[in-house]
């Protein structure tokens, strides 16, 4: 079975849209997208942005379990007579919690955030 990067690369290849156009629209470099092609897991937001560019819906290739959704902590207010304190409970979105998968997902999100930041900087301060 192909990993996320390979699926993404194959879909881009089949779309006929050039890598140059995709990286320009994403505001990233060619080496960055080629690194993404080698990654086993990709952030679904990044994949969706590429899907929007090439006109491809990746929801069939990238299921919710493949997206590596991290658990999050949500506040839950209890009206206990003993305590009027907001407690935090862990709400799990995936059946299995793997710290390595969580770390990889965070790394992917961090890289996507940095790339978005660079894109914004290029728009604001780039060549005119």
C-alpha positions in Angstrom: 0.0 0.0 0.0 1.3 3.5 -0.9 2.0 6.0 1.8 0.5 9.5 1.8 3.4 11.2 0.0 3.3 8.6 -2.8 -0.5 9.0 -3.2 -0.1 12.7 -3.4 2.7 12.5 -6.0 0.8 10.1 -8.2 -2.3 12.3 -8.0 -0.4 15.4 -9.0 1.3 13.4 -11.9 -2.1 12.2 -13.1 -3.6 15.7 -12.9 -1.2 17.1 -15.6 -0.7 20.2 -13.5 2.9 21.2 -13.1 4.8 21.1 -9.8 5.9 24.6 -10.5 2.3 25.9 -10.5 1.4 23.9 -7.4 4.4 25.2 -5.4 3.7 28.8 -6.5 0.1 28.6 -5.4 1.1 27.0 -2.1 3.9 29.4 -1.5 6.5 26.7 -0.9 9.6 25.6 -2.7 10.1 22.6 -5.0 12.4 20.8 -2.5 9.7 21.1 0.1 7.1 19.4 -2.0 9.6 16.7 -3.0 10.2 16.1 0.7 6.5 15.8 1.2 6.4 13.1 -1.5 8.7 11.0 0.7 6.6 11.4 3.9 4.6 8.5 5.1 1.9 10.7 6.7 0.8 14.1 5.6 -1.3 16.7 7.2 -4.8 16.5 5.6 -5.1 20.3 5.4 -2.0 20.4 3.2 -3.3 17.5 1.1 -6.7 19.3 0.7 -5.0 22.5 -0.5 -3.2 20.5 -3.2 -6.5 18.7 -4.0 -8.2 22.1 -4.5 -5.4 23.2 -6.9 -5.5 20.0 -9.0 -9.2 19.4 -8.7 -8.9 16.1 -6.8 -10.9 14.9 -3.8 -8.5 13.0 -1.5 -11.2 11.9 1.0 -11.2 8.4 -0.5 -7.4 8.0 -0.3 -7.0 9.6 3.1 -9.5 8.2 5.6 -9.9 9.8 9.1 -7.7 7.1 10.6 -5.0 7.8 8.1 -5.1 11.5 8.9 -3.5 10.8 12.3 -5.9 13.0 14.3 -4.5 14.0 17.6 -6.5 13.8 20.8 -7.3 17.2 22.2 -8.3 18.4 25.6 -11.6 20.2 26.0 -12.9 22.0 29.1 -15.9 20.4 30.7 -17.8 22.4 33.3 -19.3 20.5 36.2 -21.9 21.9 38.6 -20.8 19.9 41.6 -21.8 21.2 45.0 -18.3 20.4 46.2 -16.4 22.2 43.5 -17.2 24.9 41.0 -14.0 24.3 39.1 -13.7 23.6 35.4 -12.2 20.2 34.8 -10.3 19.2 31.7 -11.0 15.8 30.2 -9.3 14.2 27.4 -11.5 13.7 24.3 -9.9 11.1 22.0 -10.6 11.3 18.3 -8.7 8.2 17.4 -9.1 4.7 18.8 -5.3 4.3 19.2 -2.9 6.8 20.8 0.6 6.5 19.6 3.1 9.1 20.8 5.3 8.7 17.7 2.3 9.3 15.5 1.3 12.3 17.6 4.8 13.7 17.3 4.9 13.2 13.5 1.5 14.8 13.1 2.6 17.8 15.2 5.8 18.1 13.1 3.8 18.0 9.9 1.4 20.7 11.2 4.4 22.8 12.4 6.0 22.6 9.0 2.7 23.6 7.3 2.4 26.5 9.7 5.9 27.7 8.8 5.2 27.4 5.1 2.0 29.4 5.5 4.0 32.0 7.5 6.7 32.2 4.7 3.9 32.5 2.1 2.4 35.5 4.0 5.9 37.1 4.4 6.4 36.7 0.6 3.1 38.4 0.0 3.7 41.3 2.3 7.5 41.9 1.9 8.3 40.0 -1.3 9.3 41.5 -4.7 6.7 43.8 -6.1 
